[in-house]
Amino acid sequence: MRHTFACPLRWSDMDAFGHVNNAVFVRYLEEARIDFMDRLAPGNGSVSFTGGSVVARHEIDYVRPLVHRHAPVTIELWVTKISAASMTVAYEVKDEETLYLRASTVVVPFDFAAERPRRLTAEEKAHLKEYLDDAAQTKGAVAG
């Protein structure tokens, strides 16, 4: 399953060349990832996904330039790897006709009070598995 996020484009996202600046795409990915994590938080007193997290790595392939328009761009997000203390999220930024960007982010849950990374809980892993890519599952991407 994939999480879908409609990301609005802002005029200020454009650079001198008339397309979305490469650094702005990182903010788009962050907005989609936060929306994804907020939707995973189960509520009802659960602390899953309510603590902090930090980005350990971004990998981005810019496929085509994206220019300003009034319609939002679609960001699809899914999980490609779940380990004991991190997850890898993949993205596609696109519309109905064009793929603009492919990316992945390694996210580490972080305990800001203790100032150190923490392990994913069993509940968090269970929620993430719902978004795990089928190809990743057959390669044994779920660890610990």
C-alpha positions as CSV (number, residue, x, y, z in Angstrom):
1,M,0.0,0.0,0.0
2,R,1.2,3.6,-0.7
3,H,0.4,6.8,1.2
4,T,-0.6,9.6,-1.1
5,F,-0.1,13.3,-0.3
6,A,-1.2,16.3,-2.4
7,C,1.5,18.9,-2.1
8,P,0.7,22.4,-3.2
9,L,3.3,24.4,-5.1
10,R,4.2,27.9,-4.0
11,W,5.4,30.6,-6.2
12,S,8.4,31.0,-3.8
13,D,9.4,27.4,-4.6
14,M,10.7,28.5,-8.0
15,D,14.3,29.4,-8.6
16,A,15.9,31.7,-11.2
17,F,15.5,29.0,-13.9
18,G,11.7,28.9,-13.5
19,H,11.3,25.5,-12.0
20,V,11.1,24.1,-8.4
21,N,14.5,24.4,-6.8
22,N,16.2,21.1,-6.0
23,A,16.4,22.0,-2.3
24,V,12.6,22.6,-2.1
25,F,11.9,19.0,-3.1
26,V,13.5,18.0,0.3
27,R,10.8,20.1,2.0
28,Y,8.1,18.5,-0.1
29,L,9.3,15.0,0.9
30,E,9.4,16.2,4.5
31,E,5.7,17.4,4.3
32,A,4.7,14.0,2.8
33,R,6.6,12.1,5.4
34,I,5.1,14.1,8.3
35,D,1.6,13.6,6.9
36,F,2.4,9.8,6.7
37,M,3.7,9.6,10.2
38,D,0.8,11.6,11.6
39,R,-1.7,9.2,10.0
40,L,0.2,6.2,11.4
41,A,-0.1,7.5,15.0
42,P,-3.0,5.3,16.4
43,G,-4.1,7.6,19.2
44,N,-6.0,6.1,22.1
45,G,-3.1,6.7,24.5
46,S,-0.5,5.0,22.2
47,V,2.9,6.6,22.0
48,S,3.7,5.1,18.6
49,F,5.2,7.7,16.2
50,T,4.6,10.5,18.8
51,G,8.3,10.9,19.7
52,G,10.8,12.5,17.4
53,S,12.7,11.1,14.5
54,V,15.8,12.2,12.6
55,V,16.8,11.8,8.9
56,A,19.9,9.8,8.6
57,R,20.1,9.8,4.8
58,H,18.4,11.2,1.7
59,E,18.8,9.9,-1.8
60,I,17.2,11.8,-4.7
61,D,17.0,11.3,-8.4
62,Y,15.6,14.3,-10.2
63,V,13.8,13.0,-13.3
64,R,12.2,16.1,-14.9
65,P,11.9,19.8,-14.0
66,L,8.7,20.8,-12.2
67,V,7.3,24.3,-13.0
68,H,4.8,26.3,-11.0
69,R,1.1,25.6,-11.5
70,H,-2.0,25.8,-9.4
71,A,-2.7,22.1,-9.2
72,P,-0.8,20.2,-6.4
73,V,1.7,17.6,-7.2
74,T,1.1,14.0,-5.9
75,I,3.7,12.4,-3.7
76,E,3.3,8.7,-3.2
77,L,5.2,7.3,-0.2
78,W,5.8,3.7,0.9
79,V,8.2,1.7,3.1
80,T,11.0,-0.3,1.6
81,K,12.9,-1.4,4.7
82,I,12.2,-1.8,8.4
83,S,15.0,-2.6,10.7
84,A,15.4,-2.6,14.5
85,A,16.1,1.1,14.7
86,S,15.3,2.7,11.4
87,M,13.0,2.6,8.4
88,T,13.6,3.5,4.8
89,V,10.8,5.4,3.0
90,A,10.6,5.7,-0.8
91,Y,8.8,8.4,-2.7
92,E,7.6,9.4,-6.2
93,V,6.7,13.0,-7.0
94,K,4.4,13.0,-10.0
95,D,1.1,13.9,-11.6
96,E,-1.1,11.9,-14.0
97,E,1.4,12.2,-16.9
98,T,4.9,12.9,-15.5
99,L,7.3,11.5,-12.9
100,Y,9.4,14.4,-11.6
101,L,11.4,12.8,-8.8
102,R,12.3,9.5,-7.1
103,A,13.8,9.5,-3.6
104,S,14.3,7.6,-0.5
105,T,15.0,8.6,3.1
106,V,16.4,6.6,6.1
107,V,14.5,7.7,9.2
108,V,15.7,6.9,12.7
109,P,13.4,7.2,15.7
110,F,15.0,9.5,18.2
111,D,14.5,10.0,22.0
112,F,15.2,13.8,22.3
113,A,15.0,13.7,26.1
114,A,17.8,11.0,26.2
115,E,19.5,12.6,23.2
116,R,19.9,9.3,21.4
117,P,18.3,7.0,18.8
118,R,15.8,4.5,19.9
119,R,14.4,1.2,18.6
120,L,11.1,0.9,16.7
121,T,8.4,-0.6,18.8
122,A,6.5,-3.7,17.8
123,E,3.4,-1.5,17.3
124,E,5.3,0.9,15.0
125,K,6.7,-2.0,13.0
126,A,3.2,-3.4,12.6
127,H,1.9,-0.1,11.2
128,L,4.9,0.3,8.9
129,K,4.5,-3.2,7.5
130,E,1.1,-2.1,6.1
131,Y,3.1,0.2,3.7
132,L,5.9,-2.2,3.0
133,D,6.6,-2.7,-0.7
134,D,5.8,-6.2,-1.8
135,A,9.2,-6.6,-3.5
136,A,10.9,-5.6,-0.3
137,Q,9.0,-8.2,1.6
138,T,10.2,-11.0,-0.7
139,K,13.8,-9.8,-0.2
140,G,13.6,-10.1,3.5
141,A,13.7,-6.3,4.2
142,V,12.0,-6.7,7.6
143,A,14.6,-7.2,10.3
144,G,14.6,-7.6,14.1
